[in-house]
Amino acid sequence: MNQPPELRESTDRYYTAYYRDTLGIPGWSALVRLRREEEVQERARRLARLEALLGADALQGRVLNVGCGTGGFNAAAAAAGVRVAGVDAGADAIAICALRPRVGLGFARAAAESRGKPYDEEGDTQMRAYVEGEIEAQSLALPMSGRLYDDGIIDPRDSRTVLGIALSAIHSEEVRGTMEWGVFRM
């Protein structure tokens, strides 16, 4: 299956930023290529594994994929006839997901159709814009620190002092990693 060029380029940029910039993995380009090829190779296997775990009835009707990422599973499920909607906190991932063909109708459209009512495309667009705006606003530094999701914000007037303390702390003892545990990811 050939992906549209815009989808392929967006997916490559997304995974390049993730593997190279976020994780700093040597050989990141091979992982980007693997991700590109993985969707075609894994499509049937993903659905088969889910059917084996949950039963064939679980993949009938509507599925909400929480943490859908770039939408690879959504596309596979939709191709198998499942009505799937995906949500993810990553705006870049959702933008890529939206580029995929056959990603499903979404729950609002499916609910309207099941009741025989017209689907409000404009209302859905407004709601989508509102939710995206809320996610963006809540991912800024002040709301994140206020909810204690990170270590806080340094007052710019104190940045030299904090940097000095940090450099002093790392210089005072040999820096060694641990062999007690692996990499943790949140």
C-alpha positions as protocol buffer text, in pm:
chain_id: "A"
residue {
  index: 1
  type: MET
  ca { x: 0 y: 0 z: 0 }
}
residue {
  index: 2
  type: ASN
  ca { x: 145 y: 333 z: -104 }
}
residue {
  index: 3
  type: GLN
  ca { x: 88 y: 622 z: 130 }
}
residue {
  index: 4
  type: PRO
  ca { x: 6 y: 965 z: -11 }
}
residue {
  index: 5
  type: PRO
  ca { x: 327 y: 1176 z: -23 }
}
residue {
  index: 6
  type: GLU
  ca { x: 197 y: 1426 z: 236 }
}
residue {
  index: 7
  type: LEU
  ca { x: 120 y: 1145 z: 482 }
}
residue {
  index: 8
  type: ARG
  ca { x: 457 y: 976 z: 426 }
}
residue {
  index: 9
  type: GLU
  ca { x: 651 y: 1304 z: 466 }
}
residue {
  index: 10
  type: SER
  ca { x: 457 y: 1406 z: 779 }
}
residue {
  index: 11
  type: THR
  ca { x: 505 y: 1063 z: 936 }
}
residue {
  index: 12
  type: ASP
  ca { x: 878 y: 1068 z: 856 }
}
residue {
  index: 13
  type: ARG
  ca { x: 914 y: 1414 z: 1013 }
}
residue {
  index: 14
  type: TYR
  ca { x: 720 y: 1304 z: 1322 }
}
residue {
  index: 15
  type: TYR
  ca { x: 929 y: 992 z: 1383 }
}
residue {
  index: 16
  type: THR
  ca { x: 1255 y: 1168 z: 1296 }
}
residue {
  index: 17
  type: ALA
  ca { x: 1181 y: 1427 z: 1566 }
}
residue {
  index: 18
  type: TYR
  ca { x: 1087 y: 1149 z: 1809 }
}
residue {
  index: 19
  type: TYR
  ca { x: 1378 y: 910 z: 1754 }
}
residue {
  index: 20
  type: ARG
  ca { x: 1653 y: 1163 z: 1677 }
}
residue {
  index: 21
  type: ASP
  ca { x: 1558 y: 1471 z: 1878 }
}
residue {
  index: 22
  type: THR
  ca { x: 1353 y: 1340 z: 2171 }
}
residue {
  index: 23
  type: LEU
  ca { x: 1519 y: 1002 z: 2237 }
}
residue {
  index: 24
  type: GLY
  ca { x: 1860 y: 1074 z: 2077 }
}
residue {
  index: 25
  type: ILE
  ca { x: 1887 y: 722 z: 1934 }
}
residue {
  index: 26
  type: PRO
  ca { x: 2190 y: 652 z: 1714 }
}
residue {
  index: 27
  type: GLY
  ca { x: 2076 y: 501 z: 1385 }
}
residue {
  index: 28
  type: TRP
  ca { x: 1740 y: 678 z: 1411 }
}
residue {
  index: 29
  type: SER
  ca { x: 1694 y: 686 z: 1032 }
}
residue {
  index: 30
  type: ALA
  ca { x: 1664 y: 306 z: 1021 }
}
residue {
  index: 31
  type: LEU
  ca { x: 1384 y: 327 z: 1279 }
}
residue {
  index: 32
  type: VAL
  ca { x: 1203 y: 588 z: 1070 }
}
residue {
  index: 33
  type: ARG
  ca { x: 1224 y: 359 z: 766 }
}
residue {
  index: 34
  type: LEU
  ca { x: 1104 y: 66 z: 977 }
}
residue {
  index: 35
  type: ARG
  ca { x: 802 y: 268 z: 1094 }
}
residue {
  index: 36
  type: ARG
  ca { x: 720 y: 352 z: 733 }
}
residue {
  index: 37
  type: GLU
  ca { x: 725 y: -16 z: 632 }
}
residue {
  index: 38
  type: GLU
  ca { x: 573 y: -145 z: 954 }
}
residue {
  index: 39
  type: GLU
  ca { x: 219 y: -30 z: 881 }
}
residue {
  index: 40
  type: VAL
  ca { x: 184 y: -250 z: 575 }
}
residue {
  index: 41
  type: GLN
  ca { x: 353 y: -549 z: 737 }
}
residue {
  index: 42
  type: GLU
  ca { x: 173 y: -522 z: 1069 }
}
residue {
  index: 43
  type: ARG
  ca { x: -179 y: -437 z: 951 }
}
residue {
  index: 44
  type: ALA
  ca { x: -319 y: -790 z: 944 }
}
residue {
  index: 45
  type: ARG
  ca { x: -119 y: -907 z: 1247 }
}
residue {
  index: 46
  type: ARG
  ca { x: -247 y: -626 z: 1471 }
}
residue {
  index: 47
  type: LEU
  ca { x: -608 y: -711 z: 1404 }
}
residue {
  index: 48
  type: ALA
  ca { x: -543 y: -1085 z: 1442 }
}
residue {
  index: 49
  type: ARG
  ca { x: -375 y: -1029 z: 1781 }
}
residue {
  index: 50
  type: LEU
  ca { x: -668 y: -819 z: 1902 }
}
residue {
  index: 51
  type: GLU
  ca { x: -919 y: -1077 z: 1784 }
}
residue {
  index: 52
  type: ALA
  ca { x: -722 y: -1350 z: 1964 }
}
residue {
  index: 53
  type: LEU
  ca { x: -712 y: -1148 z: 2286 }
}
residue {
  index: 54
  type: LEU
  ca { x: -1061 y: -999 z: 2287 }
}
residue {
  index: 55
  type: GLY
  ca { x: -1261 y: -1219 z: 2054 }
}
residue {
  index: 56
  type: ALA
  ca { x: -1397 y: -1140 z: 1709 }
}
residue {
  index: 57
  type: ASP
  ca { x: -1699 y: -956 z: 1852 }
}
residue {
  index: 58
  type: ALA
  ca { x: -1475 y: -691 z: 2011 }
}
residue {
  index: 59
  type: LEU
  ca { x: -1384 y: -552 z: 1670 }
}
residue {
  index: 60
  type: GLN
  ca { x: -1741 y: -508 z: 1554 }
}
residue {
  index: 61
  type: GLY
  ca { x: -1927 y: -179 z: 1568 }
}
residue {
  index: 62
  type: ARG
  ca { x: -1744 y: 118 z: 1714 }
}
residue {
  index: 63
  type: VAL
  ca { x: -1397 y: 134 z: 1870 }
}
residue {
  index: 64
  type: LEU
  ca { x: -1241 y: 428 z: 2056 }
}
residue {
  index: 65
  type: ASN
  ca { x: -861 y: 417 z: 2024 }
}
residue {
  index: 66
  type: VAL
  ca { x: -724 y: 623 z: 2315 }
}
residue {
  index: 67
  type: GLY
  ca { x: -364 y: 722 z: 2249 }
}
residue {
  index: 68
  type: CYS
  ca { x: -398 y: 653 z: 1877 }
}
residue {
  index: 69
  type: GLY
  ca { x: -66 y: 814 z: 1785 }
}
residue {
  index: 70
  type: THR
  ca { x: -35 y: 864 z: 1411 }
}
residue {
  index: 71
  type: GLY
  ca { x: -335 y: 639 z: 1341 }
}
residue {
  index: 72
  type: GLY
  ca { x: -180 y: 321 z: 1202 }
}
residue {
  index: 73
  type: PHE
  ca { x: -419 y: 98 z: 1397 }
}
residue {
  index: 74
  type: ASN
  ca { x: -712 y: 322 z: 1309 }
}
residue {
  index: 75
  type: ALA
  ca { x: -641 y: 275 z: 938 }
}
residue {
  index: 76
  type: ALA
  ca { x: -606 y: -103 z: 979 }
}
residue {
  index: 77
  type: ALA
  ca { x: -927 y: -129 z: 1181 }
}
residue {
  index: 78
  type: ALA
  ca { x: -1120 y: 90 z: 936 }
}
residue {
  index: 79
  type: ALA
  ca { x: -998 y: -123 z: 645 }
}
residue {
  index: 80
  type: ALA
  ca { x: -1138 y: -427 z: 831 }
}
residue {
  index: 81
  type: GLY
  ca { x: -1478 y: -256 z: 855 }
}
residue {
  index: 82
  type: VAL
  ca { x: -1456 y: -127 z: 1211 }
}
residue {
  index: 83
  type: ARG
  ca { x: -1588 y: 221 z: 1283 }
}
residue {
  index: 84
  type: VAL
  ca { x: -1298 y: 368 z: 1475 }
}
residue {
  index: 85
  type: ALA
  ca { x: -1229 y: 706 z: 1631 }
}
residue {
  index: 86
  type: GLY
  ca { x: -891 y: 799 z: 1774 }
}
residue {
  index: 87
  type: VAL
  ca { x: -780 y: 1053 z: 2031 }
}
residue {
  index: 88
  type: ASP
  ca { x: -426 y: 1147 z: 2128 }
}
residue {
  index: 89
  type: ALA
  ca { x: -265 y: 1425 z: 2331 }
}
residue {
  index: 90
  type: GLY
  ca { x: -8 y: 1492 z: 2058 }
}
residue {
  index: 91
  type: ALA
  ca { x: -135 y: 1750 z: 1812 }
}
residue {
  index: 92
  type: ASP
  ca { x: 127 y: 1646 z: 1553 }
}
residue {
  index: 93
  type: ALA
  ca { x: 19 y: 1282 z: 1579 }
}
residue {
  index: 94
  type: ILE
  ca { x: -349 y: 1375 z: 1536 }
}
residue {
  index: 95
  type: ALA
  ca { x: -264 y: 1590 z: 1232 }
}
residue {
  index: 96
  type: ILE
  ca { x: -98 y: 1286 z: 1073 }
}
residue {
  index: 97
  type: CYS
  ca { x: -390 y: 1065 z: 1173 }
}
residue {
  index: 98
  type: ALA
  ca { x: -627 y: 1304 z: 995 }
}
residue {
  index: 99
  type: LEU
  ca { x: -427 y: 1264 z: 671 }
}
residue {
  index: 100
  type: ARG
  ca { x: -492 y: 890 z: 660 }
}
residue {
  index: 101
  type: PRO
  ca { x: -762 y: 759 z: 430 }
}
residue {
  index: 102
  type: ARG
  ca { x: -1043 y: 554 z: 585 }
}
residue {
  index: 103
  type: VAL
  ca { x: -977 y: 648 z: 946 }
}
residue {
  index: 104
  type: GLY
  ca { x: -1342 y: 609 z: 1035 }
}
residue {
  index: 105
  type: LEU
  ca { x: -1641 y: 832 z: 1081 }
}
residue {
  index: 106
  type: GLY
  ca { x: -1593 y: 927 z: 1444 }
}
residue {
  index: 107
  type: PHE
  ca { x: -1847 y: 890 z: 1719 }
}
residue {
  index: 108
  type: ALA
  ca { x: -2041 y: 1212 z: 1666 }
}
residue {
  index: 109
  type: ARG
  ca { x: -2113 y: 1131 z: 1301 }
}
residue {
  index: 110
  type: ALA
  ca { x: -2192 y: 766 z: 1383 }
}
residue {
  index: 111
  type: ALA
  ca { x: -2428 y: 869 z: 1664 }
}
residue {
  index: 112
  type: ALA
  ca { x: -2614 y: 1109 z: 1434 }
}
residue {
  index: 113
  type: GLU
  ca { x: -2642 y: 846 z: 1162 }
}
residue {
  index: 114
  type: SER
  ca { x: -2768 y: 581 z: 1404 }
}
residue {
  index: 115
  type: ARG
  ca { x: -3048 y: 817 z: 1514 }
}
residue {
  index: 116
  type: GLY
  ca { x: -3132 y: 916 z: 1157 }
}
residue {
  index: 117
  type: LYS
  ca { x: -3037 y: 1279 z: 1223 }
}
residue {
  index: 118
  type: PRO
  ca { x: -2823 y: 1505 z: 1004 }
}
residue {
  index: 119
  type: TYR
  ca { x: -2460 y: 1538 z: 1105 }
}
residue {
  index: 120
  type: ASP
  ca { x: -2355 y: 1894 z: 1197 }
}
residue {
  index: 121
  type: GLU
  ca { x: -2024 y: 1934 z: 1012 }
}
residue {
  index: 122
  type: GLU
  ca { x: -1980 y: 2298 z: 1119 }
}
residue {
  index: 123
  type: GLY
  ca { x: -2055 y: 2218 z: 1484 }
}
residue {
  index: 124
  type: ASP
  ca { x: -1804 y: 1933 z: 1472 }
}
residue {
  index: 125
  type: THR
  ca { x: -1540 y: 2165 z: 1324 }
}
residue {
  index: 126
  type: GLN
  ca { x: -1604 y: 2421 z: 1600 }
}
residue {
  index: 127
  type: MET
  ca { x: -1586 y: 2155 z: 1872 }
}
residue {
  index: 128
  type: ARG
  ca { x: -1266 y: 2013 z: 1725 }
}
residue {
  index: 129
  type: ALA
  ca { x: -1109 y: 2362 z: 1719 }
}
residue {
  index: 130
  type: TYR
  ca { x: -1217 y: 2421 z: 2080 }
}
residue {
  index: 131
  type: VAL
  ca { x: -1071 y: 2090 z: 2202 }
}
residue {
  index: 132
  type: GLU
  ca { x: -745 y: 2145 z: 2013 }
}
residue {
  index: 133
  type: GLY
  ca { x: -722 y: 2494 z: 2164 }
}
residue {
  index: 134
  type: GLU
  ca { x: -779 y: 2357 z: 2515 }
}
residue {
  index: 135
  type: ILE
  ca { x: -512 y: 2092 z: 2469 }
}
residue {
  index: 136
  type: GLU
  ca { x: -267 y: 2351 z: 2339 }
}
residue {
  index: 137
  type: ALA
  ca { x: -344 y: 2595 z: 2624 }
}
residue {
  index: 138
  type: GLN
  ca { x: -310 y: 2326 z: 2890 }
}
residue {
  index: 139
  type: SER
  ca { x: 23 y: 2204 z: 2751 }
}
residue {
  index: 140
  type: LEU
  ca { x: 192 y: 2541 z: 2808 }
}
residue {
  index: 141
  type: ALA
  ca { x: 452 y: 2582 z: 3083 }
}
residue {
  index: 142
  type: LEU
  ca { x: 239 y: 2754 z: 3350 }
}
residue {
  index: 143
  type: PRO
  ca { x: -55 y: 2509 z: 3348 }
}
residue {
  index: 144
  type: MET
  ca { x: 184 y: 2211 z: 3336 }
}
residue {
  index: 145
  type: SER
  ca { x: 387 y: 2338 z: 3633 }
}
residue {
  index: 146
  type: GLY
  ca { x: 73 y: 2437 z: 3822 }
}
residue {
  index: 147
  type: ARG
  ca { x: -49 y: 2078 z: 3801 }
}
residue {
  index: 148
  type: LEU
  ca { x: 296 y: 1955 z: 3912 }
}
residue {
  index: 149
  type: TYR
  ca { x: 348 y: 1765 z: 3584 }
}
residue {
  index: 150
  type: ASP
  ca { x: 704 y: 1897 z: 3566 }
}
residue {
  index: 151
  type: ASP
  ca { x: 971 y: 2036 z: 3799 }
}
residue {
  index: 152
  type: GLY
  ca { x: 859 y: 2396 z: 3768 }
}
residue {
  index: 153
  type: ILE
  ca { x: 964 y: 2713 z: 3596 }
}
residue {
  index: 154
  type: ILE
  ca { x: 1279 y: 2907 z: 3675 }
}
residue {
  index: 155
  type: ASP
  ca { x: 1234 y: 3281 z: 3715 }
}
residue {
  index: 156
  type: PRO
  ca { x: 1448 y: 3426 z: 3433 }
}
residue {
  index: 157
  type: ARG
  ca { x: 1613 y: 3660 z: 3685 }
}
residue {
  index: 158
  type: ASP
  ca { x: 1738 y: 3350 z: 3875 }
}
residue {
  index: 159
  type: SER
  ca { x: 1857 y: 3149 z: 3575 }
}
residue {
  index: 160
  type: ARG
  ca { x: 2228 y: 3223 z: 3633 }
}
residue {
  index: 161
  type: THR
  ca { x: 2201 y: 3124 z: 3999 }
}
residue {
  index: 162
  type: VAL
  ca { x: 2015 y: 2803 z: 3918 }
}
residue {
  index: 163
  type: LEU
  ca { x: 2261 y: 2718 z: 3640 }
}
residue {
  index: 164
  type: GLY
  ca { x: 2552 y: 2779 z: 3880 }
}
residue {
  index: 165
  type: ILE
  ca { x: 2396 y: 2550 z: 4142 }
}
residue {
  index: 166
  type: ALA
  ca { x: 2336 y: 2279 z: 3879 }
}
residue {
  index: 167
  type: LEU
  ca { x: 2692 y: 2301 z: 3744 }
}
residue {
  index: 168
  type: SER
  ca { x: 2832 y: 2292 z: 4097 }
}
residue {
  index: 169
  type: ALA
  ca { x: 2623 y: 1985 z: 4179 }
}
residue {
  index: 170
  type: ILE
  ca { x: 2736 y: 1789 z: 3874 }
}
residue {
  index: 171
  type: HIS
  ca { x: 3099 y: 1893 z: 3918 }
}
residue {
  index: 172
  type: SER
  ca { x: 3119 y: 1790 z: 4284 }
}
residue {
  index: 173
  type: GLU
  ca { x: 3101 y: 1413 z: 4223 }
}
residue {
  index: 174
  type: GLU
  ca { x: 3176 y: 1169 z: 3942 }
}
residue {
  index: 175
  type: VAL
  ca { x: 2872 y: 1127 z: 3719 }
}
residue {
  index: 176
  type: ARG
  ca { x: 2779 y: 761 z: 3679 }
}
residue {
  index: 177
  type: GLY
  ca { x: 2470 y: 597 z: 3547 }
}
residue {
  index: 178
  type: THR
  ca { x: 2302 y: 314 z: 3727 }
}
residue {
  index: 179
  type: MET
  ca { x: 2283 y: -51 z: 3638 }
}
residue {
  index: 180
  type: GLU
  ca { x: 1977 y: -103 z: 3862 }
}
residue {
  index: 181
  type: TRP
  ca { x: 1706 y: -19 z: 3608 }
}
residue {
  index: 182
  type: GLY
  ca { x: 1645 y: 58 z: 3246 }
}
residue {
  index: 183
  type: VAL
  ca { x: 1499 y: 359 z: 3072 }
}
residue {
  index: 184
  type: PHE
  ca { x: 1166 y: 488 z: 3200 }
}
residue {
  index: 185
  type: ARG
  ca { x: 926 y: 661 z: 2965 }
}
residue {
  index: 186
  type: MET
  ca { x: 614 y: 861 z: 3048 }
}
